[in-house]
Amino acid sequence: MALKFPEIRDRIRQVFPSQIVVEDLENSDCLVVPEGLYRRVAEFLKSDEELCFDYLEFQTCTDHPPELLDFVAYFRSIEKGHRIGLKVKLNRQHPALPSLSDLWANADWNEREVFDLFGVVFHDHPDLRRLMMPEDWSGHPLRKDYLHPNVVKRPD
Amino acid sequence: MGIVDGLPAHIEKFPGGGLLMTGVNYILNEAKASSMWYMLFGLACCAIELMATGASRYDFDRLGMIFRATPRQTDLMIVAGTLTLKMAPRVKLLYDQMPEPKYVIAMGGCTIHGGPFYHDSYSVLKGVDKIIPVDIHVAGCPPRPEALMNGCVALQNLIRTERLGHDRDRPGLRQLTARQIPGEPPLTRLAPGGALIRPGEIPILRS
């Protein structure tokens, strides 16, 4: 039986305090969690029998210079048929998060991609190397302020 | 040494003693031009057109062209698609593994000067001739099979002009200067060695 978003939100708030697990104003099916709670909420999403989030859809970032880097991950329950997103507002200078690769195996490459293109460091990741860009690349291309000598600006 | 000693007398029996030497040139060039085995690899959407050209409707085989899945057995590299900076060293390695004589056709806009990725792209190599020498550029995004085949025929004609003991003649440079498009960066800088085939120049598309 698929749960609606308010039901999932309330189930999470039974375990984690509602002041710090807040609804995201930009996405109607997304919760904003603090950096320190991200890993524990994700563990709860997977292990709770009622929620049963057995599938990690994707992990990515949205860049909001000069200070914010929003990390977004979406989870789905294949068994129940519902989904939810988690958003973490990171410090753009030193973004870091715990890895989820021991909970969902596909988090391994997802996190490598986010590390490669946005520069988020994932602690306890088994093999945090670049995924898309060449091995000796410097910088994180999907940051808004990224500059590269190879880029020719499109004339206006 | 008998054959060398006997050779001049043998040649004199033909009218015009130079016949034997030009004949070797001709035969070698014909052999090279009519069995261009190309490497089985594609990088992006141009590879779809390359596959279509190899399939039965267009049939590369009638030019003597069949694909080989190893660079050791290929004469021709058709760079079909967007070449990213990460892929570029791999393509260079493949080119270096091909035995001489070897030829390169750059297929599609991406391989000529980055194509749609010329602007605002950090990851695409803007022109494969920055890493490997290109004989023929085939323009298009992607080029139709007719355009690719026309490029191959142009390469065959280029091979037929080769002479033993001479460096390979790559006549493209002056033609490219003449054909420079207004408002675009000069092609000569991007294409140092090749002839350019544009879709409008293909007889079968004009008719």
Interface residues (C-beta under 8 A of the other chain):
Chain A: M132 M133 P134 P141 Y146 H148 N150 V151 V152 K153 R154 P155
Chain B: L85 K86 Y118 H119 D120 S121 Y122 S123 K126
